[in-house]
């Protein structure tokens, strides 16, 4: 079995490369990314593709020839201040990829969606994969994930011969991705020594702050099962327990402090306007509106269940932030050529 992974060097991609390389059903893996890593992995070769390029469709079609499955993980989160750039990469890039899958006659496509594709939903009960995927339109990330869901709707209707799987995971953490996630969401003002539970005597309790997470290795296992199996359709992915103020309080050995949502949102907006934070406040708006997902379909049809709890996924993130862990792939490296100077010089979240 030959598998092509587009976006193979990021948080889930690196875990999936290793997982597929260890699967005896898989004979070869081709990892495609904007920046090719110097990372030798058994059965794996590398190639460069940027989904924003005008000739990306032709490049992808060549790479997809003879593939038994394509996994689409490529996604651009920054520059978040330039939504035209992210739209071109994420939405127009996905359109190019879908056309290449059809042109190359690939029999299976596994695509990364997200819990953020869902329309606002309940926090007191879990919803299954039939919940509407309209996203939260004010946030580019959610808006683009929802639009990709519509592209997959059309593609599935026009190409019923292709087995299409959509993964809708919660927030995915790992030690290897901590440096990248610090740059994408937390910004250059957070330093490792600051990431200590004993420095957090309280954790915020905010209306709607109830979300789901999982470890990258568990997400990769779900993708591996989708690639090598026969499942179709959408699958929610998350570990237990659902993370809320009570879980965070136990995790940090801290008491909870009730904070008004408008106050927190205002502080985040101020940090965004003054370029002290890379994540726009609209992401917070999305977070507090996300539904809680029911993951029983993944268990029943994929045979998937997470090996790690939500607390273990959070522990990995904190360990990685504290110790600046990463991997030798361009997105995950903890060492930038000019340290954090470029983050400040270009403006947080701004295109260099």
C-alpha positions as a printed Julia matrix, in Angstrom:
352×3 Matrix{Float64}:
   0.0    0.0     0.0
   1.38   3.41   -1.02
   0.23   6.44    0.97
   0.83  10.13    0.23
   0.57  12.61    3.12
   0.17  16.28    2.23
   1.33  18.35    5.2
   3.52  15.58    6.58
   5.84  17.61    8.78
   3.44  19.22   11.26
   1.83  18.21   14.52
  -0.25  15.27   13.26
   1.8   14.69   10.12
   5.0   13.69   11.89
   3.11  11.26   14.12
   1.27   9.76   11.16
   4.47   9.29    9.14
   5.93   7.24   11.97
   2.7    5.3    12.49
   2.35   4.34    8.82
   6.04   3.48    8.54
   5.51   0.9    11.28
   2.45  -0.65    9.61
   3.26  -3.8     7.64
   0.33  -3.11    5.29
   2.09   0.06    4.11
   4.93  -0.38    1.64
   5.79   3.27    0.97
   4.98   6.73    2.33
   5.51   9.97    0.42
   5.54  13.03    2.66
   4.78  16.33    0.94
   5.29  19.74    2.56
   6.19  23.33    1.76
   9.59  22.81    3.39
  11.23  19.4     3.05
  12.81  18.13    6.3
  16.16  16.45    6.82
  14.47  13.57    8.64
  15.08   9.97    7.58
  12.14   7.64    8.26
  11.79   4.03    7.18
   9.76   3.53    3.97
   9.4    7.32    3.63
  10.49   9.73    0.91
   9.91  13.48    0.77
   8.76  16.03   -1.77
   8.0   19.74   -1.85
   4.56  21.14   -2.69
   3.04  24.49   -1.78
  -0.73  24.41   -2.23
  -0.7   28.14   -2.98
   1.38  27.67   -6.14
  -0.38  27.98   -9.47
   1.06  24.64  -10.63
   0.32  22.81   -7.35
  -2.49  20.8    -8.94
  -0.2   19.43  -11.63
   2.51  18.65   -9.08
   0.04  16.86   -6.83
  -1.42  14.86   -9.7
   2.05  13.54  -10.51
   2.75  12.68   -6.87
  -0.63  10.97   -6.47
  -0.2    8.6    -9.42
  -0.34   5.03   -8.13
  -1.25   6.03   -4.56
  -3.71   3.87   -2.65
  -4.63   6.7    -0.3
  -4.0   10.42    0.15
  -4.08  12.1     3.55
  -4.66  15.85    3.5
  -3.24  17.53    6.62
  -1.82  20.75    5.14
  -3.18  23.9     6.8
  -1.88  27.44    7.2
  -2.74  29.14   10.51
  -0.5   32.17   10.2
  -0.46  34.94    9.08
  -3.74  35.29   10.92
  -3.77  39.03   10.11
  -3.87  38.18    6.42
  -6.97  36.01    5.85
  -6.57  36.24    2.08
  -3.31  34.3     2.35
  -4.79  31.61    4.58
  -7.85  31.33    2.33
  -5.65  30.79   -0.71
  -3.67  28.08    1.06
  -6.45  26.31    2.91
  -9.52  26.61    0.69
  -8.13  27.15   -2.8
  -5.3   24.75   -1.98
  -7.81  22.07   -0.96
  -9.69  22.61   -4.23
  -6.44  21.94   -6.11
  -5.8   18.83   -4.05
  -9.3   17.43   -4.66
  -8.96  17.91   -8.4
  -5.59  16.13   -8.29
  -7.06  13.2    -6.32
  -9.74  12.78   -9.0
  -7.3   13.19  -11.9
  -4.88  10.62  -10.47
  -7.65   8.13   -9.71
  -6.78   7.8    -6.02
  -9.28   5.41   -4.39
  -9.22   6.88   -0.87
  -8.92  10.36    0.64
  -8.6   11.08    4.36
  -8.99  14.79    5.1
  -8.36  16.77    8.28
 -11.38  18.76    9.34
 -11.83  20.03   12.92
 -14.24  20.48   15.8
 -14.05  24.14   14.72
 -16.01  23.25   11.58
 -19.09  22.71   13.74
 -21.73  25.36   14.25
 -22.14  26.55   17.86
 -23.57  23.75   19.95
 -24.35  22.47   23.43
 -21.84  22.12   26.24
 -24.05  19.93   28.48
 -24.47  17.03   26.05
 -22.44  15.5    23.23
 -23.35  15.83   19.55
 -22.56  13.32   16.83
 -21.23  13.86   13.32
 -24.63  14.98   12.02
 -24.34  18.33   13.83
 -24.22  21.21   11.27
 -20.76  22.18   10.04
 -21.36  25.87    9.49
 -18.49  26.98   11.73
 -18.28  30.36   13.43
 -18.11  32.79   10.49
 -16.21  35.58   12.27
 -13.13  33.37   12.76
 -11.04  32.63    9.66
  -9.95  29.2    10.93
 -13.51  28.06   11.61
 -14.84  29.68    8.44
 -12.25  27.96    6.27
 -12.76  24.56    7.9
 -16.51  24.87    7.29
 -15.93  25.8     3.65
 -13.67  22.77    3.16
 -16.51  20.62    4.5
 -18.68  21.98    1.66
 -15.93  21.18   -0.85
 -15.87  17.61    0.46
 -19.67  17.42    0.18
 -19.47  18.3    -3.51
 -16.46  16.06   -4.15
 -18.18  13.06   -2.54
 -21.25  13.55   -4.73
 -19.25  13.97   -7.92
 -16.8   11.14   -7.18
 -18.62   8.33   -5.36
 -15.85   5.96   -6.39
 -13.49   7.69   -3.93
 -13.74   6.64   -0.3
 -13.73   9.96    1.58
 -13.05  10.15    5.33
 -13.24  13.39    7.32
 -11.58  13.64   10.72
 -12.98  16.19   13.17
 -10.59  16.17   16.13
 -10.51  18.36   19.2
  -7.33  20.29   20.01
  -4.27  18.13   19.36
  -1.23  18.38   21.61
   2.18  16.73   21.84
   5.6   17.5    23.27
   6.96  17.76   19.75
   4.49  20.46   18.69
   4.74  22.69   21.77
   7.2   25.18   20.24
   5.08  25.51   17.11
   1.87  26.03   19.1
   3.58  28.62   21.26
   4.46  30.58   18.12
   1.01  30.14   16.54
  -1.21  30.87   19.53
   0.69  32.2    22.54
   3.34  34.49   21.1
   6.95  35.48   21.86
   6.26  36.82   25.37
   5.78  33.33   26.82
   9.05  31.79   28.0
   9.68  28.29   29.33
  10.31  29.23   32.99
   6.85  30.84   33.08
   5.15  27.5    32.36
   4.96  26.14   35.9
   1.8   24.95   37.67
   2.97  26.49   40.93
   2.9   29.91   39.27
  -0.82  29.48   38.57
  -2.64  29.68   41.92
  -5.95  30.15   40.09
  -7.43  29.06   36.76
 -10.18  31.02   35.03
 -13.74  29.8    35.05
 -15.41  31.35   32.0
 -18.88  30.69   30.64
 -18.6   28.33   27.68
 -14.99  27.32   28.39
 -15.48  23.58   27.92
 -13.5   21.88   25.18
 -11.9   18.59   24.1
  -8.31  17.6    23.42
  -6.27  14.56   22.43
  -2.69  13.52   21.95
  -1.13  13.68   18.48
  -0.18   9.99   18.55
  -3.82   9.08   19.19
  -4.98  11.28   16.33
  -2.39   9.61   14.08
  -3.71   6.18   15.04
  -7.21   7.2    13.94
  -5.81   8.37   10.6
  -3.87   5.13   10.18
  -7.02   3.09   10.79
  -8.9    5.22    8.27
  -6.16   4.77    5.65
  -5.86   1.01    6.01
  -9.54   0.24    6.64
 -12.77   0.67    4.72
 -14.57   3.37    6.74
 -16.24   6.34    5.08
 -17.66   9.61    6.32
 -16.95  11.86    9.29
 -15.46  10.93   12.65
 -15.2   12.93   15.86
 -11.94  12.41   17.76
 -11.26  13.39   21.38
 -10.06  11.98   24.69
 -11.78  12.01   28.04
 -12.44  13.98   30.13
 -13.9   17.1    28.56
 -11.68  19.97   29.74
 -13.35  22.66   31.84
 -12.41  24.87   34.78
 -12.78  22.0    37.26
 -10.44  19.75   35.24
  -7.9   22.59   34.86
  -8.13  23.32   38.58
  -7.26  19.72   39.43
  -4.56  19.66   36.77
  -2.82  22.79   38.09
  -3.68  22.13   41.75
  -5.31  25.55   41.71
  -8.62  27.03   42.65
 -11.01  28.34   40.02
 -11.81  32.02   39.65
 -14.98  33.08   37.9
 -14.25  35.7    35.23
 -16.78  37.47   32.99
 -16.44  36.37   29.4
 -16.49  39.98   28.02
 -13.58  40.91   30.3
 -11.43  38.03   29.04
 -12.43  38.66   25.46
 -11.59  42.34   25.8
  -8.14  41.55   27.18
  -7.45  39.18   24.29
  -8.63  41.77   21.77
  -6.33  44.39   23.32
  -3.37  42.0    23.13
  -4.21  41.3    19.5
  -4.52  44.97   18.55
  -1.19  45.81   20.18
   0.48  42.8    18.53
   1.31  41.12   21.82
  -0.58  37.96   20.86
  -0.75  36.03   17.58
  -4.24  34.56   18.06
  -7.16  36.85   17.16
 -10.02  37.2    19.67
 -12.35  35.54   17.17
 -10.64  32.24   18.0
 -11.77  32.71   21.6
 -15.28  33.4    20.33
 -15.12  30.06   18.49
 -13.73  28.17   21.48
 -16.53  29.15   23.86
 -19.16  28.13   21.3
 -17.81  24.73   20.25
 -20.09  21.78   20.91
 -18.98  18.79   22.94
 -18.45  15.86   20.56
 -19.63  12.27   20.84
 -16.79  10.03   19.63
 -18.62   6.7    19.71
 -18.71   6.39   15.9
 -14.91   6.32   15.77
 -14.94   3.51   18.32
 -17.66   1.53   16.54
 -16.58   1.91   12.91
 -12.84   2.63   13.06
 -12.12   0.55   16.13
 -10.38   3.61   17.58
 -10.03   4.69   21.17
  -7.42   7.08   22.58
  -4.63   5.54   24.63
  -4.01   8.79   26.48
  -6.32  10.91   28.59
  -6.99  14.6    28.09
  -4.83  15.35   31.15
  -1.92  13.44   29.59
  -2.28  15.45   26.38
  -2.22  18.67   28.41
   0.81  17.42   30.34
   2.66  16.87   27.07
   1.91  20.42   25.97
   3.09  21.92   29.24
   6.24  19.8    29.28
   7.04  20.87   25.74
   6.49  24.55   26.53
   8.58  24.3    29.68
  11.5   22.48   28.05
  11.24  23.88   24.49
  10.92  20.45   22.91
  10.29  19.95   19.23
  11.36  17.96   16.18
  13.71  18.45   13.29
  11.02  19.41   10.82
  10.58  23.06    9.8
   7.19  23.6    11.5
   8.16  21.88   14.75
  11.7   23.09   15.29
  12.2   24.87   18.61
  15.16  26.82   17.21
  14.48  29.7    14.84
  17.4   31.31   12.94
  17.0   34.63   14.8
  15.29  33.42   17.96
  12.15  35.39   18.74
  13.46  38.56   17.18
  11.64  37.93   13.9
   8.36  37.38   15.74
   8.66  40.85   17.26
  10.15  42.49   14.17
   7.44  41.37   11.74
   4.57  41.87   14.15
   2.94  38.88   15.79
   0.78  37.01   13.3
   1.85  39.25   10.43
   3.23  38.0     7.15
   7.03  38.61    7.02
